Amino acid sequence: MPLNTAILGTGLLGLDLAERIQNSPHLQCGLIVSRTPHSRGLKQAAELGCATAAGGVNALLGSGQTFDIVFDATNALTHSEHWARLAGTGTVLIDLTPTRGSTLLVPTVNGEQAPDHQHIGLISCGGQASVPVLHALASRYRPEYVEMVATAASVSVGRATRLNLDEYVDTTQAAIRQFTQAETVKAMVNISAAAPPPPFRIAITMLARRADQQQASDVVEAAAEAVRAFVPGYRVTECTVTGEVLRVIVEVAATRNRMPVHAGNLEVISAAAIYAAEQHAIAKAPAGQVPVVKELVR
């Protein structure tokens, strides 16, 4: 029996989640909720065949449905209220906003832990794109300093993200520190108005002793290959070692029908959210009825 899900937020991210849920054998979309009744996203969600409602978390709680999983694709300023309202219902809340206080999850790093937690945080798009590579490198080298700069096209950065830039930086830094144990971490985000819009790009700098070029390249590519199982447009464009300075550049191209190619920032976190939800569903499924995960989340 598919798990019943709801989505808070009707932006491009929320709509992509809805399409992914409709294509999943383990999930069903019970409701998509917007804040206001006249949003374009709410109309598009209805066109997808999804039940819709306006009024935010109040509408979700008053829908008369029971939800196994709720995806929060709104903003960090309202997420704490959503968790406070939903925590006692037993619903699993998967947070796509850059909020701290939940269990931070990255599919290729600790994704198997998803079924153990009710409140899952997906850090940020920059965190989802950088942590797989950083965690893999930190397992080989002890990083003294890590710097991550995310660059996203302005047209793929919605109002909620712009409101949450401080939270984005703070949560991303905390996640990188957690998954690498680096002594010093710095995260930055650039919003580019260039035309044509540039692809989502992550530039990583790590200071680590005894880094080796061939070994580092192999480690980074193995980490990237694992991510490509559910984010096909994820690729490493540069990996260099100069003395103790290790630099890696990753680009993420969106491959989903609804997503413009430059919106890899949305695709990488949407894929992670569905991965986490399907891990919950798989954990509840009877033995022998679980397809290969990588076939579910694209």
Rosetta blueprint (number, residue, H / E / L):
1 M L
2 P L
3 L E
4 N E
5 T E
6 A E
7 I E
8 L E
9 G L
10 T L
11 G L
12 L H
13 L H
14 G H
15 L H
16 D H
17 L H
18 A H
19 E H
20 R H
21 I H
22 Q H
23 N L
24 S L
25 P L
26 H L
27 L E
28 Q E
29 C E
30 G E
31 L E
32 I E
33 V E
34 S E
35 R L
36 T L
37 P L
38 H L
39 S L
40 R H
41 G H
42 L H
43 K H
44 Q H
45 A H
46 A H
47 E H
48 L L
49 G L
50 C L
51 A L
52 T E
53 A E
54 A E
55 G L
56 G H
57 V H
58 N H
59 A H
60 L H
61 L H
62 G L
63 S L
64 G L
65 Q L
66 T L
67 F L
68 D L
69 I E
70 V E
71 F E
72 D E
73 A L
74 T L
75 N L
76 A H
77 L H
78 T H
79 H H
80 S H
81 E H
82 H H
83 W H
84 A H
85 R H
86 L H
87 A H
88 G H
89 T H
90 G L
91 T L
92 V E
93 L E
94 I E
95 D E
96 L L
97 T L
98 P L
99 T L
100 R L
101 G L
102 S L
103 T E
104 L E
105 L L
106 V L
107 P H
108 T H
109 V H
110 N H
111 G H
112 E H
113 Q H
114 A H
115 P H
116 D H
117 H L
118 Q L
119 H E
120 I E
121 G E
122 L L
123 I L
124 S L
125 C H
126 G H
127 G H
128 Q H
129 A H
130 S H
131 V H
132 P H
133 V H
134 L H
135 H H
136 A H
137 L H
138 A H
139 S L
140 R L
141 Y L
142 R L
143 P E
144 E E
145 Y E
146 V E
147 E E
148 M E
149 V E
150 A E
151 T E
152 A E
153 A E
154 S H
155 V H
156 S H
157 V L
158 G L
159 R H
160 A H
161 T H
162 R H
163 L H
164 N L
165 L H
166 D H
167 E H
168 Y H
169 V H
170 D H
171 T H
172 T H
173 Q H
174 A H
175 A H
176 I H
177 R H
178 Q H
179 F H
180 T H
181 Q L
182 A L
183 E L
184 T E
185 V E
186 K E
187 A E
188 M E
189 V E
190 N E
191 I E
192 S E
193 A L
194 A L
195 A L
196 P L
197 P L
198 P L
199 P L
200 F E
201 R E
202 I E
203 A E
204 I E
205 T E
206 M E
207 L E
208 A E
209 R L
210 R L
211 A L
212 D L
213 Q H
214 Q H
215 Q H
216 A H
217 S H
218 D H
219 V H
220 V H
221 E H
222 A H
223 A H
224 A H
225 E H
226 A H
227 V H
228 R H
229 A L
230 F L
231 V L
232 P L
233 G L
234 Y E
235 R E
236 V E
237 T E
238 E E
239 C E
240 T E
241 V E
242 T E
243 G L
244 E L
245 V E
246 L E
247 R E
248 V E
249 I E
250 V E
251 E E
252 V E
253 A L
254 A L
255 T L
256 R L
257 N L
258 R L
259 M L
260 P L
261 V L
262 H L
263 A L
264 G H
265 N H
266 L H
267 E H
268 V H
269 I H
270 S H
271 A H
272 A H
273 A H
274 I H
275 Y H
276 A H
277 A H
278 E H
279 Q H
280 H H
281 A H
282 I H
283 A H
284 K H
285 A L
286 P L
287 A L
288 G L
289 Q L
290 V L
291 P L
292 V L
293 V H
294 K H
295 E H
296 L L
297 V L
298 R L
